[in-house]
Amino acid sequence: MALENDNWEIELSREAGGRLTTRWKAIHNLLFRLFSGKAYGRCFVAAQPLSGNRVEVTFQAGLATRRDIEHNPGKGFAERSYLSAARVWQRDVRELVAGRLSSR
């Protein structure tokens, strides 16, 4: 799975139904940590079947820090890093899905 390939640990949940949540993971980016201190992220993914062989996947992420980063110069950097990581994850998911479909 794309999240596990990036060392995210899946958190076991009672409410599965096409949803998964990762455990909190430390953010190790040095520049971001200079502005925010220790920071942790987690991911939330929901998959909703659509007609045919299609599926809608919703990806969200949470960020936790002890410091308020709302007006922090590191906030823009964090948002750009998140966007970049989300695009990589989307690419990985598309590749995994395409690989599974082609092996049918």
Order of alpha helices (4+ residues) and beta strands (2+ residues): alpha-beta-beta-beta-alpha-beta-beta-alpha
